[in-house]
Amino acid sequence: MRLILAVALGSAAGGVARFLLSAWIEQRTASSFPYATLLVNLSGSLLLGFLATWTYETAGVPTDVRALLTTGLCGGFTTFSAFSLETVALAEEGTLGRAALYVALSVSLCVIGAYGGVMGARQLVLLRAP
């Protein structure tokens, strides 16, 4: 039950963070291009790559803390369901080039972000090693 509560708490925090960040970005961009979702997915991929690596490669991180941060927080913060729906919307508007650009940027930048998070966490683990 403790693990489920940890995931629920992290999911709530991640969902609220996503909502607030998306609203903030959308207020500052006057475009039909889904910049908010792209930036949320990129930052979430970086954060998940970092947290997953750091919590698995650092001794003593409890399972419930790992689940709160990865499955909960990052899972509540990032989602590709919005990405998919926005891609369909761009395609239905007849802007297939923009839809393809959105897919290519989302996938490539998020994979790069996750890799950056993994490398950053490994460097931190090395710095903490005795």
C-alpha positions as CSV (number, residue, x, y, z in Angstrom):
1,M,0.0,0.0,0.0
2,R,2.9,2.4,0.7
3,L,4.2,1.9,-2.8
4,I,0.8,2.7,-4.3
5,L,0.5,5.8,-2.2
6,A,4.0,6.9,-3.3
7,V,3.1,6.6,-7.0
8,A,-0.2,8.4,-6.4
9,L,1.5,11.3,-4.6
10,G,4.1,11.6,-7.4
11,S,1.5,11.3,-10.1
12,A,-0.5,14.1,-8.6
13,A,2.6,16.4,-8.3
14,G,3.7,15.5,-11.8
15,G,0.2,16.2,-13.3
16,V,0.0,19.6,-11.5
17,A,3.5,20.5,-12.6
18,R,2.7,19.6,-16.2
19,F,-0.5,21.7,-16.1
20,L,1.2,24.7,-14.7
21,L,4.3,24.5,-17.0
22,S,2.1,24.0,-20.1
23,A,-0.2,26.9,-19.2
24,W,2.9,29.1,-18.6
25,I,4.4,28.2,-22.0
26,E,1.1,28.5,-23.9
27,Q,0.7,32.0,-22.5
28,R,4.0,33.0,-23.9
29,T,3.7,31.5,-27.4
30,A,1.3,32.7,-29.9
31,S,1.4,29.6,-32.2
32,S,-0.7,26.6,-33.0
33,F,2.4,24.5,-32.8
34,P,2.3,22.4,-29.6
35,Y,5.5,23.9,-28.0
36,A,4.2,23.2,-24.5
37,T,3.9,19.5,-25.0
38,L,7.2,19.3,-26.8
39,L,9.0,21.1,-24.0
40,V,7.2,19.1,-21.3
41,N,8.1,15.8,-23.0
42,L,11.7,16.9,-23.5
43,S,12.2,18.0,-19.9
44,G,10.3,15.0,-18.6
45,S,12.5,12.6,-20.6
46,L,15.6,14.3,-19.3
47,L,14.3,14.1,-15.7
48,L,13.2,10.5,-16.0
49,G,16.5,9.5,-17.6
50,F,18.3,11.2,-14.7
51,L,16.1,10.0,-11.8
52,A,15.8,6.4,-13.0
53,T,19.5,6.1,-13.4
54,W,20.4,7.9,-10.2
55,T,17.9,5.9,-8.1
56,Y,19.0,2.5,-9.5
57,E,22.7,3.2,-9.4
58,T,22.7,4.8,-5.9
59,A,22.7,2.4,-3.0
60,G,20.1,2.8,-0.4
61,V,17.3,4.6,-2.4
62,P,14.1,2.9,-1.1
63,T,11.8,1.4,-3.7
64,D,8.9,3.7,-2.7
65,V,11.0,6.8,-3.2
66,R,12.2,5.4,-6.6
67,A,8.5,4.7,-7.6
68,L,7.4,8.2,-6.4
69,L,10.0,9.9,-8.5
70,T,9.9,7.8,-11.7
71,T,6.5,6.1,-12.2
72,G,4.7,8.8,-10.2
73,L,6.3,12.2,-10.7
74,C,7.7,11.6,-14.2
75,G,4.7,9.5,-15.3
76,G,2.3,12.2,-14.2
77,F,4.3,14.9,-15.8
78,T,5.0,13.4,-19.2
79,T,2.6,11.7,-21.5
80,F,2.6,10.9,-25.2
81,S,-1.2,10.8,-25.3
82,A,-1.3,14.6,-25.8
83,F,1.6,14.3,-28.3
84,S,-0.4,11.7,-30.3
85,L,-3.6,13.8,-30.3
86,E,-1.8,16.9,-31.3
87,T,-0.1,15.1,-34.1
88,V,-3.4,13.9,-35.4
89,A,-4.8,17.4,-35.1
90,L,-1.9,18.9,-37.2
91,A,-2.4,16.2,-39.8
92,E,-6.2,16.8,-39.9
93,E,-5.5,20.5,-40.5
94,G,-3.6,19.5,-43.6
95,T,-0.3,20.5,-42.2
96,L,1.4,17.1,-42.7
97,G,4.9,18.7,-42.8
98,R,4.4,20.3,-39.4
99,A,3.0,17.0,-38.1
100,A,6.0,15.1,-39.3
101,L,8.4,17.8,-37.9
102,Y,6.6,17.6,-34.5
103,V,7.0,13.8,-34.5
104,A,10.7,13.9,-35.5
105,L,11.5,16.6,-33.0
106,S,9.6,15.0,-30.1
107,V,11.2,11.5,-30.6
108,S,14.7,12.6,-31.3
109,L,15.0,15.3,-28.7
110,C,13.4,13.2,-26.0
111,V,15.7,10.3,-26.6
112,I,18.7,12.8,-26.5
113,G,17.2,14.2,-23.3
114,A,16.9,10.8,-21.7
115,Y,20.5,10.0,-22.7
116,G,21.6,13.3,-21.1
117,G,19.8,12.5,-17.9
118,V,21.5,9.0,-17.8
119,M,24.9,10.5,-18.4
120,G,24.3,13.3,-15.8
121,A,23.2,10.8,-13.2
122,R,26.2,8.6,-13.8
123,Q,28.6,11.5,-13.4
124,L,26.9,12.4,-10.1
125,V,27.2,8.8,-8.9
126,L,30.9,8.8,-9.8
127,L,31.4,12.1,-7.9
128,R,29.8,10.5,-4.8
129,A,31.7,7.3,-5.0
130,P,34.3,6.8,-2.2
